[in-house]
Amino acid sequence: MFKNNAPLTAREHGELKVLETNDYSYAKGELLSLFVFDEMADIAREYPIVFPDNKSDMPHVLLGLEPNQNAYVRDDGQWLATYIPAHIRRYPFAFAEMPAQEGQKEGDVRFALVFDKDAPHFTDPNGHRVFSPDGKLTPHMQERVKLLEAIQTKLARTKQLVQLLEKTGLLKEQVIRIQRTGQEPHQITGLRVIDEKKLNEMPDADFVALRNNGVLPMIYSHLLSWANFRQGPIAGKYPDLAAKPETKNPAFLFESDLVDMSGFSS
């Protein structure tokens, strides 16, 4: 989503206005969106949860199965789920880590408020002012910043939980192969899921350690979330995924190293 980020300052952007809109066309090309631990319950009800091998140490929602096709965004830009991940809602603003300054203590991190200068939110003159005449953030923007702060404060704990999963060896690669009739097949790689077989075979002491460290809610939310391949926007875009569980569609066998979604028609 973010393409042309710049630090937000009153001196340079004092006249900037932002339009609040329900048009999420800016996210049509997004296939993954990170989220923080506090969003877990809402996310698991409507999205498949995966753990990309992208060195982010963050859980992500899977939004689509083909390049640039977010199944959760309708053609008119409406979002096709009740809960919208905070990472999507925060756009076009974000916090960016700033380079360390001389005299800064080790471990101290500074963040700057940045915005995507090319976002469509800034093209309407009827939008909300970002800065007041005295150069301070308006109440509207202060609410925007609260969302960014809420995300930022939960990132460290969320990363810690994913790192614990990695250390236990419970994450395994999951390849998704798409084969549409009359088209060349393609694969989605770089995704990881919980190895349910390994989880069930864990020694009691290791399982208790996961519980004591607060990882179990993330594990069970992830496992339950894969039912969202059979319902909601992804199932609507790929009707074969909505097959009943008793058909043993391999898309829902966590023991499988390959999810073969062949036979889909356009």
C-alpha positions as CSV (number, residue, x, y, z in Angstrom):
1,M,0.0,0.0,0.0
2,F,2.7,2.5,1.1
3,K,4.5,3.8,-2.0
4,N,5.8,7.3,-1.4
5,N,6.3,7.9,2.3
6,A,7.4,11.2,3.7
7,P,7.7,12.6,7.3
8,L,4.6,14.6,8.3
9,T,5.4,18.1,9.5
10,A,3.3,21.2,10.1
11,R,5.8,23.4,8.3
12,E,5.5,21.4,5.0
13,H,2.0,20.0,5.3
14,G,0.1,22.6,7.3
15,E,-2.7,22.7,4.7
16,L,-3.0,19.0,4.3
17,K,-6.5,17.4,4.6
18,V,-7.4,13.7,4.9
19,L,-10.6,12.2,3.7
20,E,-12.1,9.4,5.7
21,T,-13.6,6.9,3.3
22,N,-15.0,3.4,3.1
23,D,-13.3,2.8,-0.3
24,Y,-10.5,0.3,0.3
25,S,-9.4,0.2,-3.4
26,Y,-5.9,1.1,-2.2
27,A,-5.6,-2.4,-0.7
28,K,-6.8,-4.3,-3.8
29,G,-3.4,-5.7,-4.4
30,E,-2.6,-6.7,-0.9
31,L,-2.4,-10.5,-0.2
32,L,-1.1,-10.3,3.3
33,S,-1.6,-8.0,6.2
34,L,0.1,-8.2,9.6
35,F,-1.9,-7.9,12.8
36,V,-1.1,-7.7,16.5
37,F,-2.1,-10.1,19.2
38,D,-5.1,-8.1,20.5
39,E,-6.8,-8.5,17.1
40,M,-6.5,-12.3,17.2
41,A,-10.1,-13.1,18.1
42,D,-11.6,-10.8,15.5
43,I,-9.2,-11.9,12.8
44,A,-9.7,-15.6,13.4
45,R,-13.4,-15.3,12.7
46,E,-13.0,-14.0,9.2
47,Y,-9.5,-14.6,7.8
48,P,-7.0,-17.4,7.4
49,I,-4.0,-16.8,9.6
50,V,-0.5,-17.6,8.4
51,F,3.1,-16.9,9.5
52,P,5.1,-15.7,6.4
53,D,8.8,-16.5,6.2
54,N,9.6,-12.8,5.7
55,K,11.7,-12.2,8.9
56,S,8.9,-10.0,10.3
57,D,8.1,-12.4,13.2
58,M,4.5,-11.4,12.9
59,P,1.3,-13.3,12.1
60,H,-0.5,-12.2,9.0
61,V,-4.0,-12.6,7.5
62,L,-4.1,-14.2,4.1
63,L,-6.3,-11.9,1.9
64,G,-6.1,-13.7,-1.5
65,L,-4.6,-16.6,-3.4
66,E,-3.5,-14.9,-6.7
67,P,-1.2,-11.9,-7.4
68,N,-2.9,-8.5,-6.9
69,Q,-6.3,-10.0,-6.1
70,N,-7.4,-9.2,-2.6
71,A,-10.6,-11.3,-2.2
72,Y,-11.7,-9.0,0.7
73,V,-12.0,-5.9,-1.5
74,R,-15.1,-5.7,-3.8
75,D,-14.8,-4.1,-7.2
76,D,-16.3,-0.9,-5.8
77,G,-13.8,-0.7,-3.0
78,Q,-16.0,-2.0,-0.2
79,W,-14.4,-4.3,2.4
80,L,-16.0,-7.8,2.5
81,A,-15.6,-8.5,6.2
82,T,-16.9,-7.2,9.4
83,Y,-13.5,-6.6,11.0
84,I,-10.8,-4.8,9.1
85,P,-7.2,-5.3,10.3
86,A,-5.7,-2.3,11.9
87,H,-2.8,-2.4,9.5
88,I,-5.2,-1.7,6.7
89,R,-7.2,0.9,8.6
90,R,-4.1,2.9,9.6
91,Y,-3.3,3.8,6.0
92,P,-2.2,6.3,4.8
93,F,-0.3,7.0,8.1
94,A,2.3,5.0,9.8
95,F,5.2,5.2,12.3
96,A,8.7,4.9,10.8
97,E,11.8,4.1,12.8
98,M,14.3,7.0,12.8
99,P,18.1,6.6,12.6
100,A,19.8,6.7,16.0
101,Q,21.1,10.2,17.0
102,E,24.3,11.0,18.8
103,G,23.9,10.6,22.5
104,Q,20.9,8.3,22.2
105,K,20.9,5.4,24.7
106,E,21.3,1.9,23.3
107,G,17.9,0.3,22.8
108,D,16.0,3.6,22.6
109,V,14.0,3.9,19.4
110,R,12.6,7.0,17.9
111,F,9.6,7.0,15.5
112,A,8.4,9.6,13.1
113,L,4.8,10.0,11.8
114,V,4.9,9.5,8.1
115,F,2.2,9.4,5.4
116,D,1.9,8.2,1.8
117,K,2.0,11.3,-0.3
118,D,0.3,9.4,-3.2
119,A,-2.7,8.2,-1.2
120,P,-6.1,9.1,-2.6
121,H,-7.1,10.2,0.9
122,F,-5.4,13.6,0.3
123,T,-7.1,14.6,-3.0
124,D,-10.5,15.8,-1.7
125,P,-10.6,19.4,-0.4
126,N,-13.5,18.4,1.9
127,G,-11.3,16.2,4.1
128,H,-10.4,16.7,7.7
129,R,-7.5,19.1,8.4
130,V,-4.4,17.3,9.6
131,F,-2.9,20.3,11.4
132,S,-4.6,23.2,13.3
133,P,-3.6,26.8,12.5
134,D,-1.1,26.7,15.4
135,G,0.7,23.7,13.9
136,K,-0.6,21.0,16.3
137,L,-2.4,17.8,15.2
138,T,-6.1,18.3,15.0
139,P,-8.4,16.1,17.3
140,H,-9.2,14.0,14.3
141,M,-5.6,13.3,13.6
142,Q,-4.9,12.6,17.3
143,E,-7.4,9.8,17.0
144,R,-5.5,8.5,14.0
145,V,-2.3,8.6,16.0
146,K,-3.9,6.6,18.8
147,L,-4.5,3.8,16.4
148,L,-0.9,3.8,15.4
149,E,0.2,3.9,19.0
150,A,-2.1,1.0,19.9
151,I,-0.5,-1.1,17.1
152,Q,3.1,-0.1,18.1
153,T,2.6,-1.0,21.8
154,K,1.5,-4.5,20.8
155,L,4.1,-5.3,18.2
156,A,6.8,-6.5,20.7
157,R,4.6,-8.9,22.5
158,T,3.2,-10.3,19.2
159,K,6.7,-10.8,17.8
160,Q,7.7,-12.5,21.0
161,L,4.9,-15.1,20.7
162,V,5.8,-15.9,17.1
163,Q,9.5,-16.2,18.0
164,L,8.5,-18.8,20.7
165,L,6.6,-20.8,18.0
166,E,9.7,-20.8,15.9
167,K,11.9,-21.9,18.7
168,T,9.6,-24.9,19.4
169,G,9.8,-26.0,15.8
170,L,6.0,-25.9,15.4
171,L,6.1,-23.8,12.2
172,K,6.3,-25.6,8.9
173,E,6.1,-24.4,5.3
174,Q,2.8,-24.6,3.5
175,V,2.8,-24.3,-0.3
176,I,-0.5,-23.4,-2.0
177,R,-0.8,-24.4,-5.6
178,I,-3.4,-22.8,-7.8
179,Q,-4.5,-24.4,-11.0
180,R,-7.2,-22.7,-13.0
181,T,-8.7,-24.4,-16.0
182,G,-6.8,-23.5,-19.1
183,Q,-4.2,-21.6,-17.3
184,E,-0.7,-22.2,-16.1
185,P,-0.5,-23.2,-12.5
186,H,1.2,-21.0,-9.9
187,Q,2.3,-21.4,-6.3
188,I,2.2,-19.3,-3.2
189,T,5.3,-20.0,-1.2
190,G,7.0,-18.5,1.8
191,L,4.0,-19.2,4.1
192,R,4.2,-21.2,7.3
193,V,1.5,-22.9,9.4
194,I,1.4,-24.7,12.7
195,D,2.4,-28.3,12.4
196,E,-0.7,-29.8,14.1
197,K,0.8,-33.3,14.2
198,K,4.0,-32.1,16.0
199,L,1.8,-30.0,18.4
200,N,-0.2,-33.1,19.4
201,E,3.0,-35.1,19.9
202,M,4.7,-32.5,22.1
203,P,5.9,-33.7,25.5
204,D,3.6,-32.5,28.3
205,A,6.3,-30.2,29.8
206,D,6.8,-28.4,26.4
207,F,3.1,-28.0,26.0
208,V,2.7,-26.5,29.5
209,A,5.5,-24.1,28.7
210,L,3.6,-22.9,25.7
211,R,0.5,-22.4,27.8
212,N,2.5,-20.5,30.5
213,N,4.0,-18.2,27.9
214,G,0.6,-17.3,26.5
215,V,1.1,-18.9,23.1
216,L,-1.9,-21.2,23.0
217,P,-4.5,-18.6,22.0
218,M,-2.4,-17.8,18.9
219,I,-2.0,-21.5,18.1
220,Y,-5.7,-22.3,18.4
221,S,-6.8,-19.1,16.6
222,H,-4.6,-20.0,13.7
223,L,-5.9,-23.6,13.5
224,L,-9.5,-22.6,13.7
225,S,-9.0,-19.7,11.2
226,W,-8.4,-22.1,8.3
227,A,-12.1,-22.7,8.2
228,N,-12.3,-19.3,6.5
229,F,-11.2,-21.0,3.3
230,R,-14.7,-22.6,3.3
231,Q,-16.6,-19.4,4.0
232,G,-16.5,-15.7,3.4
233,P,-14.7,-13.8,0.6
234,I,-12.1,-16.4,-0.3
235,A,-14.7,-19.1,-0.6
236,G,-16.8,-16.8,-2.7
237,K,-13.9,-16.2,-5.1
238,Y,-13.0,-19.9,-5.2
239,P,-16.3,-21.9,-4.8
240,D,-14.4,-25.3,-4.7
241,L,-12.9,-24.2,-1.3
242,A,-16.4,-24.2,0.2
243,A,-16.7,-27.9,-0.1
244,K,-17.9,-29.6,3.1
245,P,-15.2,-30.9,5.4
246,E,-16.2,-34.5,4.9
247,T,-15.1,-34.3,1.3
248,K,-11.6,-34.2,2.7
249,N,-10.5,-31.3,0.5
250,P,-6.7,-31.3,1.0
251,A,-6.8,-27.6,1.5
252,F,-7.8,-28.2,5.1
253,L,-5.4,-31.1,6.0
254,F,-2.8,-29.4,8.2
255,E,-0.6,-32.5,8.0
256,S,-0.2,-32.0,4.3
257,D,2.9,-30.2,3.0
258,L,1.1,-29.1,-0.1
259,V,-2.3,-27.6,-0.6
260,D,-3.4,-28.5,-4.1
261,M,-6.3,-26.2,-5.2
262,S,-6.5,-27.6,-8.7
263,G,-9.5,-27.5,-11.0
264,F,-10.8,-23.9,-10.3
265,S,-12.5,-22.3,-13.2
266,S,-12.4,-18.6,-13.8
